[in-house]
Amino acid sequence: MIRFEQVTKRYPDGTTAVDGLSFEVSEGELVTLVGPSGCGKTTTMMMVNRLIEPTSGRILVDGEDIATVDPVLLRRRIGYVIQQVGLFPHRTVLDNTATVPTLVGWKKTKARARAAELLDLVGLDPKTFGPRYPDQLSGGQRQRVGVARALAADPPVLLMDEPFGAVDPVVREQLQDEFLRMQAAVRKTVLLVTHDIEEAVRLGDRIAVYGQGRIEQYDTPGAVLGTPATPYVAEFVGADRGLKRLSVTEIEPDDLEQPPVVRLDEPADRAAGRLRAEGARWAVVLDAEGDLHGWVGVEELAGGGTVAALVHRMKSWVPVGAPLKQAFGVMLQHDAGWVAVLDGARFLGVLTPAKLHEALRRSVDADALGVPRGQVDFDSVADA
Ligand SMILES: Nc1ncnc2c1ncn2[C@@H]1O[C@H](COP(=O)(O)OP(=O)(O)OP(=O)(O)O)[C@@H](O)[C@H]1O
């Protein structure tokens, strides 16, 4: 969808901001450009909508060399979100959002209806916020309007330059979450500039890690964190990259341990006898469908009746496919040595700290070998 071919940008004063850049962004992909200040990220992005012209090389959008496209027409196909949102102060939020559709000749009512839809999409109630002026919004709300406005003409491509940079960390995380939810629905091709590796990892399908004017590594967040291509990348992503990797590694059924299980309708004394024989001190409680009902301690099974009367509700669990970090967070929060993993209501197994470590190690090796995690034998990497 966006293709850079040997693109170089040299400014008149001799600064080479971007040097022989070649990479490609697929349709519907979100690519984050990350790197220290002055490494050429913004220059890269502004060449896509021709706010900056390359010195040499070509950029193709949807197969077309953009040097041959009228810049005004090009920019209508490309939404642009910047940190200083740049809303018109004397226009309402609704009219700000409707700017581009109005420019391209939509009727006012249609443009406003579309704007209302988009405000809704970015989490702002159009009835409440539509009539307000930009200075009546918080920083985070203004950023959302910026995103809504960029999406208004439904451009296939979105360029975002530090779009969540101007807000505090908590709001920033909320905006990132909302943006990811929205992106899952609209699937734009997105180039997003950030200097924050956490943000790059969290948002990107792929990350381009910039050195001075060049991309040092272009890969998935997991691969960049797991197997940095150069010492520069390793240093940039940080010594705690193992910890960061927890947030991009998903829980897979193969990662799980199978704890002792008792059935909800099982007589308590029989369950107790079985668990004692296995040397188990507790068990998870499932119904006939395999759905999780909670857990029970073996001591509590001493009385009569069925397990159903004795079950403790499970306070927390995590869905399969959630990041390992979420499971780790739940374990810490409840000071627990394990957390149940569910597929819908169905119990799949539990994740323990040892299993979590194993999953992380296997995922690093899987990325390095280019194979699915299930194919990596943990024993072969345990001593690595
Ligand atoms: N108009 C210009 N004239 C000369 N040099 C420029 C110009 N614009 C940018 N540069 C230089 O080009 C290099 C790349 O700048 P760019 O803005 O692309 O970096 P960046 O990675 O986006 O940085 P930041 O994260 O600080 O925004 C820098 O050294 C910058 O000083």
The ligand as a Gaussian input file, in Angstrom:
#p B3LYP/6-31G(d) Opt

LIG

0 1
 N       13.792000      22.083000       7.093000
 C       14.897000      21.511000       7.530000
 N       16.113000      21.981000       7.213000
 C       17.229000      21.386000       7.649000
 N       17.248000      20.300000       8.433000
 C       16.068000      19.777000       8.802000
 C       14.824000      20.353000       8.384000
 N       13.816000      19.617000       8.919000
 C       14.400000      18.645000       9.618000
 N       15.755000      18.721000       9.556000
 C       16.739000      17.834000      10.170000
 O       16.546000      16.536000       9.657000
 C       16.770000      15.552000      10.677000
 C       15.539000      14.679000      10.797000
 O       14.444000      15.453000      11.304000
 P       13.002000      14.831000      11.594000
 O       12.126000      15.939000      12.008000
 O       12.599000      14.008000      10.455000
 O       13.357000      13.902000      12.838000
 P       12.396000      13.135000      13.831000
 O       12.971000      11.767000      13.931000
 O       11.000000      13.245000      13.431000
 O       12.672000      13.910000      15.177000
 P       11.665000      14.286000      16.393000
 O       11.357000      13.019000      17.084000
 O       12.533000      15.202000      17.213000
 O       10.494000      14.968000      15.784000
 C       17.123000      16.331000      11.925000
 O       18.517000      16.357000      12.055000
 C       16.563000      17.719000      11.669000
 O       17.310000      18.700000      12.331000

